[in-house]
Amino acid sequence: MNGLEGSMSRRGNCLDNSVAESFFQLLKRERIKRRVYKTRAEAKQDIFNYIEMFYNSKHLHSNNQQLSPAEE
C-alpha cells in the first residue's frame, strides 16, 4: 500500500526502525505518561494535536539536517 513496507524485525532492532522507536518513546515520555484520558476520543485528539502542532512543526531531527518534518 503506497509503496510502504512494514517492519518485520523484533523490537529493539536499531538497524531497522530506530526513527519510529525514537518517535514513540518521545511521544510516551512527553505526552502520554503525563496525562489521564477520560475517553479514547480524547486521547486520539490530544495525540493528534501533539504530533501536528508540536512534533511536526518544532521538533528537530538529527537524521535530516536538524529540520522539523514540516521544514523538510
CHARMM-style PDB file with segment names, atoms N, HN, CA, C and O in Angstrom:
ATOM      1  N   MET     1       0.835  -1.171   0.000  1.00  0.00      PROA
ATOM      2  CA  MET     1       0.000   0.000   0.000  1.00  0.00      PROA
ATOM      3  C   MET     1       0.883   1.238   0.000  1.00  0.00      PROA
ATOM      4  O   MET     1       1.725   1.367   0.889  1.00  0.00      PROA
ATOM      5  N   ASN     2       0.744   2.111  -0.905  1.00  0.00      PROA
ATOM      6  HN  ASN     2       0.060   2.006  -1.627  1.00  0.00      PROA
ATOM      7  CA  ASN     2       1.515   3.345  -1.040  1.00  0.00      PROA
ATOM      8  C   ASN     2       3.019   3.112  -1.122  1.00  0.00      PROA
ATOM      9  O   ASN     2       3.796   4.028  -0.855  1.00  0.00      PROA
ATOM     10  N   GLY     3       3.430   1.939  -1.477  1.00  0.00      PROA
ATOM     11  HN  GLY     3       2.799   1.195  -1.694  1.00  0.00      PROA
ATOM     12  CA  GLY     3       4.851   1.648  -1.615  1.00  0.00      PROA
ATOM     13  C   GLY     3       5.581   1.509  -0.296  1.00  0.00      PROA
ATOM     14  O   GLY     3       6.812   1.515  -0.274  1.00  0.00      PROA
ATOM     15  N   LEU     4       4.851   1.384   0.814  1.00  0.00      PROA
ATOM     16  HN  LEU     4       3.851   1.379   0.797  1.00  0.00      PROA
ATOM     17  CA  LEU     4       5.470   1.251   2.127  1.00  0.00      PROA
ATOM     18  C   LEU     4       5.510  -0.206   2.545  1.00  0.00      PROA
ATOM     19  O   LEU     4       4.615  -0.987   2.220  1.00  0.00      PROA
ATOM     20  N   GLU     5       6.557  -0.557   3.267  1.00  0.00      PROA
ATOM     21  HN  GLU     5       7.283   0.078   3.531  1.00  0.00      PROA
ATOM     22  CA  GLU     5       6.687  -1.925   3.741  1.00  0.00      PROA
ATOM     23  C   GLU     5       6.879  -1.904   5.242  1.00  0.00      PROA
ATOM     24  O   GLU     5       7.763  -1.212   5.749  1.00  0.00      PROA
ATOM     25  N   GLY     6       6.076  -2.642   5.942  1.00  0.00      PROA
ATOM     26  HN  GLY     6       5.359  -3.204   5.530  1.00  0.00      PROA
ATOM     27  CA  GLY     6       6.146  -2.673   7.403  1.00  0.00      PROA
ATOM     28  C   GLY     6       7.395  -3.351   7.907  1.00  0.00      PROA
ATOM     29  O   GLY     6       7.978  -4.196   7.228  1.00  0.00      PROA
ATOM     30  N   SER     7       7.799  -2.979   9.091  1.00  0.00      PROA
ATOM     31  HN  SER     7       7.326  -2.292   9.643  1.00  0.00      PROA
ATOM     32  CA  SER     7       8.949  -3.593   9.734  1.00  0.00      PROA
ATOM     33  C   SER     7       8.592  -4.999  10.188  1.00  0.00      PROA
ATOM     34  O   SER     7       7.526  -5.227  10.760  1.00  0.00      PROA
ATOM     35  N   MET     8       9.475  -5.921   9.932  1.00  0.00      PROA
ATOM     36  HN  MET     8      10.341  -5.736   9.467  1.00  0.00      PROA
ATOM     37  CA  MET     8       9.209  -7.300  10.316  1.00  0.00      PROA
ATOM     38  C   MET     8      10.221  -7.808  11.340  1.00  0.00      PROA
ATOM     39  O   MET     8      10.221  -8.998  11.652  1.00  0.00      PROA
ATOM     40  N   SER     9      11.068  -6.953  11.863  1.00  0.00      PROA
ATOM     41  HN  SER     9      11.068  -5.985  11.610  1.00  0.00      PROA
ATOM     42  CA  SER     9      12.078  -7.420  12.806  1.00  0.00      PROA
ATOM     43  C   SER     9      11.549  -7.357  14.229  1.00  0.00      PROA
ATOM     44  O   SER     9      10.464  -6.835  14.484  1.00  0.00      PROA
ATOM     45  N   ARG    10      12.324  -7.891  15.136  1.00  0.00      PROA
ATOM     46  HN  ARG    10      13.205  -8.315  14.929  1.00  0.00      PROA
ATOM     47  CA  ARG    10      11.920  -7.896  16.533  1.00  0.00      PROA
ATOM     48  C   ARG    10      12.083  -6.507  17.145  1.00  0.00      PROA
ATOM     49  O   ARG    10      12.800  -5.668  16.599  1.00  0.00      PROA
ATOM     50  N   ARG    11      11.439  -6.271  18.244  1.00  0.00      PROA
ATOM     51  HN  ARG    11      10.857  -6.953  18.687  1.00  0.00      PROA
ATOM     52  CA  ARG    11      11.513  -4.998  18.954  1.00  0.00      PROA
ATOM     53  C   ARG    11      12.953  -4.728  19.378  1.00  0.00      PROA
ATOM     54  O   ARG    11      13.659  -5.631  19.827  1.00  0.00      PROA
ATOM     55  N   GLY    12      13.373  -3.488  19.232  1.00  0.00      PROA
ATOM     56  HN  GLY    12      12.799  -2.755  18.868  1.00  0.00      PROA
ATOM     57  CA  GLY    12      14.705  -3.094  19.660  1.00  0.00      PROA
ATOM     58  C   GLY    12      15.785  -3.245  18.606  1.00  0.00      PROA
ATOM     59  O   GLY    12      16.949  -2.967  18.894  1.00  0.00      PROA
ATOM     60  N   ASN    13      15.451  -3.671  17.402  1.00  0.00      PROA
ATOM     61  HN  ASN    13      14.506  -3.896  17.167  1.00  0.00      PROA
ATOM     62  CA  ASN    13      16.439  -3.812  16.347  1.00  0.00      PROA
ATOM     63  C   ASN    13      16.740  -2.417  15.797  1.00  0.00      PROA
ATOM     64  O   ASN    13      15.994  -1.898  14.967  1.00  0.00      PROA
ATOM     65  N   CYS    14      17.827  -1.818  16.260  1.00  0.00      PROA
ATOM     66  HN  CYS    14      18.434  -2.240  16.934  1.00  0.00      PROA
ATOM     67  CA  CYS    14      18.126  -0.424  15.941  1.00  0.00      PROA
ATOM     68  C   CYS    14      18.438  -0.184  14.470  1.00  0.00      PROA
ATOM     69  O   CYS    14      18.342   0.950  14.001  1.00  0.00      PROA
ATOM     70  N   LEU    15      18.802  -1.209  13.746  1.00  0.00      PROA
ATOM     71  HN  LEU    15      18.880  -2.130  14.127  1.00  0.00      PROA
ATOM     72  CA  LEU    15      19.120  -1.021  12.331  1.00  0.00      PROA
ATOM     73  C   LEU    15      17.869  -0.976  11.472  1.00  0.00      PROA
ATOM     74  O   LEU    15      17.943  -0.594  10.304  1.00  0.00      PROA
ATOM     75  N   ASP    16      16.735  -1.353  12.015  1.00  0.00      PROA
ATOM     76  HN  ASP    16      16.676  -1.664  12.963  1.00  0.00      PROA
ATOM     77  CA  ASP    16      15.527  -1.448  11.218  1.00  0.00      PROA
ATOM     78  C   ASP    16      14.583  -0.279  11.435  1.00  0.00      PROA
ATOM     79  O   ASP    16      14.116   0.315  10.463  1.00  0.00      PROA
ATOM     80  N   ASN    17      14.291   0.067  12.672  1.00  0.00      PROA
ATOM     81  HN  ASN    17      14.671  -0.415  13.462  1.00  0.00      PROA
ATOM     82  CA  ASN    17      13.233   1.036  12.914  1.00  0.00      PROA
ATOM     83  C   ASN    17      13.566   2.029  14.028  1.00  0.00      PROA
ATOM     84  O   ASN    17      12.701   2.358  14.839  1.00  0.00      PROA
ATOM     85  N   SER    18      14.782   2.497  14.073  1.00  0.00      PROA
ATOM     86  HN  SER    18      15.485   2.230  13.414  1.00  0.00      PROA
ATOM     87  CA  SER    18      15.202   3.394  15.146  1.00  0.00      PROA
ATOM     88  C   SER    18      14.462   4.726  15.118  1.00  0.00      PROA
ATOM     89  O   SER    18      14.205   5.295  16.179  1.00  0.00      PROA
ATOM     90  N   VAL    19      14.115   5.239  13.954  1.00  0.00      PROA
ATOM     91  HN  VAL    19      14.324   4.778  13.092  1.00  0.00      PROA
ATOM     92  CA  VAL    19      13.387   6.514  13.871  1.00  0.00      PROA
ATOM     93  C   VAL    19      12.000   6.356  14.476  1.00  0.00      PROA
ATOM     94  O   VAL    19      11.568   7.206  15.254  1.00  0.00      PROA
ATOM     95  N   ALA    20      11.303   5.293  14.134  1.00  0.00      PROA
ATOM     96  HN  ALA    20      11.654   4.602  13.502  1.00  0.00      PROA
ATOM     97  CA  ALA    20       9.966   5.053  14.691  1.00  0.00      PROA
ATOM     98  C   ALA    20      10.036   4.808  16.190  1.00  0.00      PROA
ATOM     99  O   ALA    20       9.219   5.347  16.937  1.00  0.00      PROA
ATOM    100  N   GLU    21      10.992   4.008  16.648  1.00  0.00      PROA
ATOM    101  HN  GLU    21      11.656   3.570  16.041  1.00  0.00      PROA
ATOM    102  CA  GLU    21      11.132   3.750  18.074  1.00  0.00      PROA
ATOM    103  C   GLU    21      11.428   5.038  18.827  1.00  0.00      PROA
ATOM    104  O   GLU    21      10.896   5.253  19.916  1.00  0.00      PROA
ATOM    105  N   SER    22      12.259   5.885  18.269  1.00  0.00      PROA
ATOM    106  HN  SER    22      12.691   5.711  17.384  1.00  0.00      PROA
ATOM    107  CA  SER    22      12.586   7.158  18.904  1.00  0.00      PROA
ATOM    108  C   SER    22      11.348   8.042  19.015  1.00  0.00      PROA
ATOM    109  O   SER    22      11.114   8.663  20.052  1.00  0.00      PROA
ATOM    110  N   PHE    23      10.558   8.098  17.944  1.00  0.00      PROA
ATOM    111  HN  PHE    23      10.748   7.594  17.102  1.00  0.00      PROA
ATOM    112  CA  PHE    23       9.347   8.907  17.962  1.00  0.00      PROA
ATOM    113  C   PHE    23       8.375   8.426  19.036  1.00  0.00      PROA
ATOM    114  O   PHE    23       7.883   9.232  19.826  1.00  0.00      PROA
ATOM    115  N   PHE    24       8.092   7.123  19.075  1.00  0.00      PROA
ATOM    116  HN  PHE    24       8.491   6.469  18.433  1.00  0.00      PROA
ATOM    117  CA  PHE    24       7.116   6.615  20.036  1.00  0.00      PROA
ATOM    118  C   PHE    24       7.607   6.747  21.474  1.00  0.00      PROA
ATOM    119  O   PHE    24       6.804   6.976  22.378  1.00  0.00      PROA
ATOM    120  N   GLN    25       8.903   6.608  21.698  1.00  0.00      PROA
ATOM    121  HN  GLN    25       9.556   6.422  20.964  1.00  0.00      PROA
ATOM    122  CA  GLN    25       9.454   6.797  23.032  1.00  0.00      PROA
ATOM    123  C   GLN    25       9.269   8.244  23.464  1.00  0.00      PROA
ATOM    124  O   GLN    25       8.900   8.505  24.609  1.00  0.00      PROA
ATOM    125  N   LEU    26       9.519   9.180  22.567  1.00  0.00      PROA
ATOM    126  HN  LEU    26       9.818   8.968  21.636  1.00  0.00      PROA
ATOM    127  CA  LEU    26       9.345  10.600  22.855  1.00  0.00      PROA
ATOM    128  C   LEU    26       7.873  10.931  23.087  1.00  0.00      PROA
ATOM    129  O   LEU    26       7.549  11.675  24.014  1.00  0.00      PROA
ATOM    130  N   LEU    27       6.991  10.398  22.272  1.00  0.00      PROA
ATOM    131  HN  LEU    27       7.254   9.794  21.519  1.00  0.00      PROA
ATOM    132  CA  LEU    27       5.550  10.619  22.438  1.00  0.00      PROA
ATOM    133  C   LEU    27       5.084  10.136  23.804  1.00  0.00      PROA
ATOM    134  O   LEU    27       4.335  10.834  24.487  1.00  0.00      PROA
ATOM    135  N   LYS    28       5.515   8.964  24.201  1.00  0.00      PROA
ATOM    136  HN  LYS    28       6.124   8.397  23.647  1.00  0.00      PROA
ATOM    137  CA  LYS    28       5.123   8.434  25.507  1.00  0.00      PROA
ATOM    138  C   LYS    28       5.680   9.288  26.636  1.00  0.00      PROA
ATOM    139  O   LYS    28       4.962   9.621  27.579  1.00  0.00      PROA
ATOM    140  N   ARG    29       6.951   9.640  26.544  1.00  0.00      PROA
ATOM    141  HN  ARG    29       7.534   9.370  25.778  1.00  0.00      PROA
ATOM    142  CA  ARG    29       7.596  10.399  27.614  1.00  0.00      PROA
ATOM    143  C   ARG    29       7.037  11.811  27.731  1.00  0.00      PROA
ATOM    144  O   ARG    29       6.777  12.274  28.842  1.00  0.00      PROA
ATOM    145  N   GLU    30       6.847  12.499  26.622  1.00  0.00      PROA
ATOM    146  HN  GLU    30       7.058  12.122  25.720  1.00  0.00      PROA
ATOM    147  CA  GLU    30       6.437  13.904  26.666  1.00  0.00      PROA
ATOM    148  C   GLU    30       4.930  14.108  26.743  1.00  0.00      PROA
ATOM    149  O   GLU    30       4.481  15.176  27.159  1.00  0.00      PROA
ATOM    150  N   ARG    31       4.146  13.124  26.356  1.00  0.00      PROA
ATOM    151  HN  ARG    31       4.511  12.257  26.018  1.00  0.00      PROA
ATOM    152  CA  ARG    31       2.713  13.378  26.282  1.00  0.00      PROA
ATOM    153  C   ARG    31       1.867  12.355  27.033  1.00  0.00      PROA
ATOM    154  O   ARG    31       1.141  12.716  27.959  1.00  0.00      PROA
ATOM    155  N   ILE    32       1.949  11.121  26.656  1.00  0.00      PROA
ATOM    156  HN  ILE    32       2.539  10.828  25.903  1.00  0.00      PROA
ATOM    157  CA  ILE    32       1.001  10.128  27.148  1.00  0.00      PROA
ATOM    158  C   ILE    32       1.158   9.849  28.640  1.00  0.00      PROA
ATOM    159  O   ILE    32       0.158   9.760  29.352  1.00  0.00      PROA
ATOM    160  N   LYS    33       2.387   9.709  29.130  1.00  0.00      PROA
ATOM    161  HN  LYS    33       3.200   9.782  28.552  1.00  0.00      PROA
ATOM    162  CA  LYS    33       2.591   9.370  30.543  1.00  0.00      PROA
ATOM    163  C   LYS    33       2.251  10.519  31.484  1.00  0.00      PROA
ATOM    164  O   LYS    33       2.123  10.304  32.690  1.00  0.00      PROA
ATOM    165  N   ARG    34       2.106  11.708  30.972  1.00  0.00      PROA
ATOM    166  HN  ARG    34       2.210  11.883  29.993  1.00  0.00      PROA
ATOM    167  CA  ARG    34       1.787  12.869  31.804  1.00  0.00      PROA
ATOM    168  C   ARG    34       0.284  13.127  31.901  1.00  0.00      PROA
ATOM    169  O   ARG    34      -0.127  14.066  32.584  1.00  0.00      PROA
ATOM    170  N   ARG    35      -0.540  12.329  31.242  1.00  0.00      PROA
ATOM    171  HN  ARG    35      -0.206  11.567  30.687  1.00  0.00      PROA
ATOM    172  CA  ARG    35      -1.972  12.608  31.163  1.00  0.00      PROA
ATOM    173  C   ARG    35      -2.806  11.381  31.492  1.00  0.00      PROA
ATOM    174  O   ARG    35      -2.373  10.240  31.336  1.00  0.00      PROA
ATOM    175  N   VAL    36      -4.005  11.656  31.949  1.00  0.00      PROA
ATOM    176  HN  VAL    36      -4.357  12.583  32.076  1.00  0.00      PROA
ATOM    177  CA  VAL    36      -5.013  10.614  32.128  1.00  0.00      PROA
ATOM    178  C   VAL    36      -6.181  11.006  31.238  1.00  0.00      PROA
ATOM    179  O   VAL    36      -6.773  12.072  31.407  1.00  0.00      PROA
ATOM    180  N   TYR    37      -6.503  10.144  30.296  1.00  0.00      PROA
ATOM    181  HN  TYR    37      -6.021   9.279  30.159  1.00  0.00      PROA
ATOM    182  CA  TYR    37      -7.561  10.433  29.344  1.00  0.00      PROA
ATOM    183  C   TYR    37      -8.871   9.801  29.809  1.00  0.00      PROA
ATOM    184  O   TYR    37      -8.889   8.659  30.267  1.00  0.00      PROA
ATOM    185  N   LYS    38      -9.956  10.546  29.690  1.00  0.00      PROA
ATOM    186  HN  LYS    38      -9.941  11.474  29.318  1.00  0.00      PROA
ATOM    187  CA  LYS    38     -11.270  10.038  30.089  1.00  0.00      PROA
ATOM    188  C   LYS    38     -11.866   9.134  29.022  1.00  0.00      PROA
ATOM    189  O   LYS    38     -12.572   8.175  29.333  1.00  0.00      PROA
ATOM    190  N   THR    39     -11.581   9.443  27.765  1.00  0.00      PROA
ATOM    191  HN  THR    39     -11.008  10.222  27.511  1.00  0.00      PROA
ATOM    192  CA  THR    39     -12.122   8.637  26.670  1.00  0.00      PROA
ATOM    193  C   THR    39     -11.040   8.375  25.629  1.00  0.00      PROA
ATOM    194  O   THR    39     -10.011   9.049  25.588  1.00  0.00      PROA
ATOM    195  N   ARG    40     -11.300   7.383  24.796  1.00  0.00      PROA
ATOM    196  HN  ARG    40     -12.136   6.835  24.829  1.00  0.00      PROA
ATOM    197  CA  ARG    40     -10.383   7.080  23.699  1.00  0.00      PROA
ATOM    198  C   ARG    40     -10.332   8.249  22.714  1.00  0.00      PROA
ATOM    199  O   ARG    40      -9.271   8.573  22.181  1.00  0.00      PROA
ATOM    200  N   ALA    41     -11.492   8.882  22.474  1.00  0.00      PROA
ATOM    201  HN  ALA    41     -12.354   8.619  22.907  1.00  0.00      PROA
ATOM    202  CA  ALA    41     -11.549  10.026  21.551  1.00  0.00      PROA
ATOM    203  C   ALA    41     -10.699  11.188  22.073  1.00  0.00      PROA
ATOM    204  O   ALA    41     -10.026  11.861  21.292  1.00  0.00      PROA
ATOM    205  N   GLU    42     -10.727  11.423  23.372  1.00  0.00      PROA
ATOM    206  HN  GLU    42     -11.274  10.876  24.006  1.00  0.00      PROA
ATOM    207  CA  GLU    42      -9.903  12.483  23.962  1.00  0.00      PROA
ATOM    208  C   GLU    42      -8.418  12.176  23.774  1.00  0.00      PROA
ATOM    209  O   GLU    42      -7.630  13.069  23.461  1.00  0.00      PROA
ATOM    210  N   ALA    43      -8.041  10.919  23.964  1.00  0.00      PROA
ATOM    211  HN  ALA    43      -8.680  10.193  24.218  1.00  0.00      PROA
ATOM    212  CA  ALA    43      -6.643  10.513  23.773  1.00  0.00      PROA
ATOM    213  C   ALA    43      -6.224  10.696  22.316  1.00  0.00      PROA
ATOM    214  O   ALA    43      -5.145  11.221  22.042  1.00  0.00      PROA
ATOM    215  N   LYS    44      -7.066  10.268  21.387  1.00  0.00      PROA
ATOM    216  HN  LYS    44      -7.943   9.842  21.609  1.00  0.00      PROA
ATOM    217  CA  LYS    44      -6.743  10.402  19.962  1.00  0.00      PROA
ATOM    218  C   LYS    44      -6.569  11.864  19.566  1.00  0.00      PROA
ATOM    219  O   LYS    44      -5.643  12.203  18.829  1.00  0.00      PROA
ATOM    220  N   GLN    45      -7.453  12.727  20.053  1.00  0.00      PROA
ATOM    221  HN  GLN    45      -8.205  12.451  20.652  1.00  0.00      PROA
ATOM    222  CA  GLN    45      -7.367  14.151  19.719  1.00  0.00      PROA
ATOM    223  C   GLN    45      -6.108  14.785  20.302  1.00  0.00      PROA
ATOM    224  O   GLN    45      -5.447  15.578  19.632  1.00  0.00      PROA
ATOM    225  N   ASP    46      -5.773  14.443  21.536  1.00  0.00      PROA
ATOM    226  HN  ASP    46      -6.310  13.798  22.080  1.00  0.00      PROA
ATOM    227  CA  ASP    46      -4.590  15.001  22.178  1.00  0.00      PROA
ATOM    228  C   ASP    46      -3.312  14.557  21.473  1.00  0.00      PROA
ATOM    229  O   ASP    46      -2.402  15.360  21.265  1.00  0.00      PROA
ATOM    230  N   ILE    47      -3.247  13.289  21.112  1.00  0.00      PROA
ATOM    231  HN  ILE    47      -3.986  12.638  21.281  1.00  0.00      PROA
ATOM    232  CA  ILE    47      -2.061  12.775  20.415  1.00  0.00      PROA
ATOM    233  C   ILE    47      -1.950  13.395  19.032  1.00  0.00      PROA
ATOM    234  O   ILE    47      -0.855  13.747  18.595  1.00  0.00      PROA
ATOM    235  N   PHE    48      -3.069  13.530  18.342  1.00  0.00      PROA
ATOM    236  HN  PHE    48      -3.959  13.244  18.696  1.00  0.00      PROA
ATOM    237  CA  PHE    48      -3.066  14.196  17.039  1.00  0.00      PROA
ATOM    238  C   PHE    48      -2.545  15.629  17.172  1.00  0.00      PROA
ATOM    239  O   PHE    48      -1.700  16.059  16.387  1.00  0.00      PROA
ATOM    240  N   ASN    49      -3.045  16.363  18.159  1.00  0.00      PROA
ATOM    241  HN  ASN    49      -3.732  16.014  18.797  1.00  0.00      PROA
ATOM    242  CA  ASN    49      -2.596  17.739  18.375  1.00  0.00      PROA
ATOM    243  C   ASN    49      -1.111  17.802  18.677  1.00  0.00      PROA
ATOM    244  O   ASN    49      -0.415  18.686  18.178  1.00  0.00      PROA
ATOM    245  N   TYR    50      -0.613  16.873  19.492  1.00  0.00      PROA
ATOM    246  HN  TYR    50      -1.178  16.155  19.897  1.00  0.00      PROA
ATOM    247  CA  TYR    50       0.815  16.832  19.811  1.00  0.00      PROA
ATOM    248  C   TYR    50       1.641  16.638  18.538  1.00  0.00      PROA
ATOM    249  O   TYR    50       2.626  17.343  18.315  1.00  0.00      PROA
ATOM    250  N   ILE    51       1.236  15.690  17.718  1.00  0.00      PROA
ATOM    251  HN  ILE    51       0.436  15.118  17.900  1.00  0.00      PROA
ATOM    252  CA  ILE    51       2.005  15.391  16.505  1.00  0.00      PROA
ATOM    253  C   ILE    51       1.944  16.555  15.518  1.00  0.00      PROA
ATOM    254  O   ILE    51       2.980  16.985  15.010  1.00  0.00      PROA
ATOM    255  N   GLU    52       0.769  17.061  15.244  1.00  0.00      PROA
ATOM    256  HN  GLU    52      -0.073  16.711  15.657  1.00  0.00      PROA
ATOM    257  CA  GLU    52       0.605  18.107  14.237  1.00  0.00      PROA
ATOM    258  C   GLU    52       1.080  19.483  14.697  1.00  0.00      PROA
ATOM    259  O   GLU    52       1.659  20.228  13.907  1.00  0.00      PROA
ATOM    260  N   MET    53       0.846  19.826  15.947  1.00  0.00      PROA
ATOM    261  HN  MET    53       0.375  19.221  16.588  1.00  0.00      PROA
ATOM    262  CA  MET    53       1.152  21.184  16.395  1.00  0.00      PROA
ATOM    263  C   MET    53       2.533  21.327  17.024  1.00  0.00      PROA
ATOM    264  O   MET    53       3.107  22.416  16.999  1.00  0.00      PROA
ATOM    265  N   PHE    54       3.073  20.257  17.584  1.00  0.00      PROA
ATOM    266  HN  PHE    54       2.607  19.372  17.605  1.00  0.00      PROA
ATOM    267  CA  PHE    54       4.409  20.359  18.170  1.00  0.00      PROA
ATOM    268  C   PHE    54       5.429  19.562  17.374  1.00  0.00      PROA
ATOM    269  O   PHE    54       6.376  20.129  16.829  1.00  0.00      PROA
ATOM    270  N   TYR    55       5.243  18.281  17.305  1.00  0.00      PROA
ATOM    271  HN  TYR    55       4.473  17.821  17.747  1.00  0.00      PROA
ATOM    272  CA  TYR    55       6.271  17.408  16.747  1.00  0.00      PROA
ATOM    273  C   TYR    55       6.610  17.744  15.302  1.00  0.00      PROA
ATOM    274  O   TYR    55       7.784  17.898  14.966  1.00  0.00      PROA
ATOM    275  N   ASN    56       5.610  17.859  14.449  1.00  0.00      PROA
ATOM    276  HN  ASN    56       4.656  17.733  14.722  1.00  0.00      PROA
ATOM    277  CA  ASN    56       5.873  18.119  13.031  1.00  0.00      PROA
ATOM    278  C   ASN    56       6.342  19.538  12.748  1.00  0.00      PROA
ATOM    279  O   ASN    56       7.005  19.768  11.737  1.00  0.00      PROA
ATOM    280  N   SER    57       6.021  20.483  13.600  1.00  0.00      PROA
ATOM    281  HN  SER    57       5.482  20.296  14.422  1.00  0.00      PROA
ATOM    282  CA  SER    57       6.394  21.870  13.304  1.00  0.00      PROA
ATOM    283  C   SER    57       7.625  22.351  14.060  1.00  0.00      PROA
ATOM    284  O   SER    57       8.297  23.275  13.603  1.00  0.00      PROA
ATOM    285  N   LYS    58       7.936  21.754  15.198  1.00  0.00      PROA
ATOM    286  HN  LYS    58       7.390  21.003  15.569  1.00  0.00      PROA
ATOM    287  CA  LYS    58       9.019  22.298  16.019  1.00  0.00      PROA
ATOM    288  C   LYS    58      10.143  21.334  16.345  1.00  0.00      PROA
ATOM    289  O   LYS    58      11.282  21.762  16.527  1.00  0.00      PROA
ATOM    290  N   HSD    59       9.857  20.058  16.422  1.00  0.00      PROA
ATOM    291  HN  HSD    59       8.931  19.710  16.274  1.00  0.00      PROA
ATOM    292  CA  HSD    59      10.864  19.090  16.850  1.00  0.00      PROA
ATOM    293  C   HSD    59      11.912  18.884  15.760  1.00  0.00      PROA
ATOM    294  O   HSD    59      11.577  18.521  14.633  1.00  0.00      PROA
ATOM    295  N   LEU    60      13.172  19.113  16.093  1.00  0.00      PROA
ATOM    296  HN  LEU    60      13.444  19.407  17.009  1.00  0.00      PROA
ATOM    297  CA  LEU    60      14.265  18.966  15.129  1.00  0.00      PROA
ATOM    298  C   LEU    60      14.750  17.525  15.100  1.00  0.00      PROA
ATOM    299  O   LEU    60      14.721  16.839  16.121  1.00  0.00      PROA
ATOM    300  N   HSD    61      15.191  17.066  13.946  1.00  0.00      PROA
ATOM    301  HN  HSD    61      15.214  17.623  13.116  1.00  0.00      PROA
ATOM    302  CA  HSD    61      15.619  15.690  13.769  1.00  0.00      PROA
ATOM    303  C   HSD    61      17.064  15.637  13.289  1.00  0.00      PROA
ATOM    304  O   HSD    61      17.442  16.315  12.333  1.00  0.00      PROA
ATOM    305  N   SER    62      17.851  14.831  13.959  1.00  0.00      PROA
ATOM    306  HN  SER    62      17.544  14.280  14.735  1.00  0.00      PROA
ATOM    307  CA  SER    62      19.263  14.723  13.595  1.00  0.00      PROA
ATOM    308  C   SER    62      19.461  14.013  12.260  1.00  0.00      PROA
ATOM    309  O   SER    62      20.490  14.211  11.614  1.00  0.00      PROA
ATOM    310  N   ASN    63      18.506  13.192  11.831  1.00  0.00      PROA
ATOM    311  HN  ASN    63      17.670  13.031  12.356  1.00  0.00      PROA
ATOM    312  CA  ASN    63      18.688  12.452  10.577  1.00  0.00      PROA
ATOM    313  C   ASN    63      18.255  13.239   9.343  1.00  0.00      PROA
ATOM    314  O   ASN    63      18.272  12.695   8.238  1.00  0.00      PROA
ATOM    315  N   ASN    64      17.865  14.512   9.503  1.00  0.00      PROA
ATOM    316  HN  ASN    64      17.852  14.954  10.400  1.00  0.00      PROA
ATOM    317  CA  ASN    64      17.525  15.327   8.318  1.00  0.00      PROA
ATOM    318  C   ASN    64      18.048  16.759   8.469  1.00  0.00      PROA
ATOM    319  O   ASN    64      17.310  17.723   8.260  1.00  0.00      PROA
ATOM    320  N   GLN    65      19.295  16.884   8.824  1.00  0.00      PROA
ATOM    321  HN  GLN    65      19.894  16.101   8.994  1.00  0.00      PROA
ATOM    322  CA  GLN    65      19.979  18.176   8.923  1.00  0.00      PROA
ATOM    323  C   GLN    65      19.307  19.143   9.913  1.00  0.00      PROA
ATOM    324  O   GLN    65      19.241  20.346   9.662  1.00  0.00      PROA
ATOM    325  N   GLN    66      18.813  18.610  11.034  1.00  0.00      PROA
ATOM    326  HN  GLN    66      18.867  17.632  11.238  1.00  0.00      PROA
ATOM    327  CA  GLN    66      18.212  19.403  12.107  1.00  0.00      PROA
ATOM    328  C   GLN    66      17.000  20.225  11.657  1.00  0.00      PROA
ATOM    329  O   GLN    66      16.782  21.335  12.143  1.00  0.00      PROA
ATOM    330  N   LEU    67      16.220  19.677  10.733  1.00  0.00      PROA
ATOM    331  HN  LEU    67      16.397  18.775  10.338  1.00  0.00      PROA
ATOM    332  CA  LEU    67      14.980  20.316  10.304  1.00  0.00      PROA
ATOM    333  C   LEU    67      13.794  19.608  10.947  1.00  0.00      PROA
ATOM    334  O   LEU    67      13.880  18.427  11.284  1.00  0.00      PROA
ATOM    335  N   SER    68      12.707  20.316  11.113  1.00  0.00      PROA
ATOM    336  HN  SER    68      12.638  21.275  10.839  1.00  0.00      PROA
ATOM    337  CA  SER    68      11.484  19.662  11.568  1.00  0.00      PROA
ATOM    338  C   SER    68      10.833  18.985  10.365  1.00  0.00      PROA
ATOM    339  O   SER    68      11.141  19.338   9.227  1.00  0.00      PROA
ATOM    340  N   PRO    69       9.932  18.010  10.592  1.00  0.00      PROA
ATOM    341  CA  PRO    69       9.254  17.373   9.455  1.00  0.00      PROA
ATOM    342  C   PRO    69       8.519  18.388   8.567  1.00  0.00      PROA
ATOM    343  O   PRO    69       8.432  18.187   7.356  1.00  0.00      PROA
ATOM    344  N   ALA    70       7.999  19.459   9.141  1.00  0.00      PROA
ATOM    345  HN  ALA    70       8.071  19.623  10.125  1.00  0.00      PROA
ATOM    346  CA  ALA    70       7.292  20.469   8.341  1.00  0.00      PROA
ATOM    347  C   ALA    70       8.246  21.241   7.438  1.00  0.00      PROA
ATOM    348  O   ALA    70       7.831  21.752   6.398  1.00  0.00      PROA
ATOM    349  N   GLU    71       9.515  21.333   7.817  1.00  0.00      PROA
ATOM    350  HN  GLU    71       9.852  20.918   8.662  1.00  0.00      PROA
ATOM    351  CA  GLU    71      10.503  22.100   7.036  1.00  0.00      PROA
ATOM    352  C   GLU    71      11.170  21.247   5.955  1.00  0.00      PROA
ATOM    353  O   GLU    71      11.798  21.788   5.045  1.00  0.00      PROA
ATOM    354  N   GLU    72      11.045  19.948   6.044  1.00  0.00      PROA
ATOM    355  HN  GLU    72      10.535  19.508   6.784  1.00  0.00      PROA
ATOM    356  CA  GLU    72      11.723  19.057   5.101  1.00  0.00      PROA
ATOM    357  C   GLU    72      11.358  19.328   3.678  1.00  0.00      PROA
ATOM    358  OT1 GLU    72      11.853  18.654   2.774  1.00  0.00      PROA
TER     359      GLU     72
END
